[in-house]
Amino acid sequence: MLSSHTVLDLRPYASGHAPSHVVDAHSPEDAATRALGLDLVRTGQPGTLQAKVYIQSAGRRDITVRLYTKGHIGAL
């Protein structure tokens, strides 16, 4: 089942503008792929944060999920 997600682009070149995209998706990761063309994960270091995804549900508060680039586990 698809639900509505708002994807906020936090990549460095978007700084100050933070464009957002509203998409229907199966998960926050799917929403980021559809909106930004990126394959992101839910865990990562603060410096690898790429997007915030807000999941909208009728009658409930939005849920926020932070998504990070892959492949930086253990890298400092």
N, C-alpha and C positions, 0 to 999 in steps of 0.2 A: 504494500500500500504506500503510495506516495504522500508526503506531507510537505507543507510549505516551509522553506528555509530561506533566511536572509544571510548571504555570505558577505562579510566585510573584509575587503582586501587590505592586508596589513604589510604587504611587501614594501621594502624601503623606497622604491621609486614612487609609490602611491602615498608616501608620507604627506600629511597635511590635506590630502584629498580623500583618502580612504573610500574609494568607490564601493558601492554595495550592489549586489545582484540578488533578486528574488527568484528562486527556482523551486520546482517540485522535484523531490528526490527521496530515495529510500533511507538515507543516512546522512549525517553531516559530511562524511568523507565523500560520498556520492555527490552531494551538493557542491563541494569545492571542486571536484573534477568537472562537473557540468558547467559551473560558473567561471572557473579560472583555468581549467585545463591542467590542474596540478594533482598529483597523487600524494596526499598528505596523511599524517597519522596523529593520534590524540596525545602522544607523549613526546617530549622533546625538551631541549634547553631553551631558556627564554630568548636567546639570540636567534633561534630558528623559527620563531613564531611567524606564520605566514597569513593566517586568517582566523577570524572568529565567525562562528556560524550560530545563528539564532534560530531555534526550532519553534515554530508558532503552532500552538494548539488552541482551539476554540475554548474559551472559558478558563484557561489556565495561564500562568505566567510563562513567559518565554524561557527556554532553556538555552544556556550559552555553552558552546563547546569550542575549545581552542585547538587549532590544528597546526602541526609543525612539519617541516621537511623531514624526509626519511634519511636514514644513513648517518646520523650524527650521534648515535649512542656511544658514549664513552669518549668522544672527542672533546678536548678542552682547548 
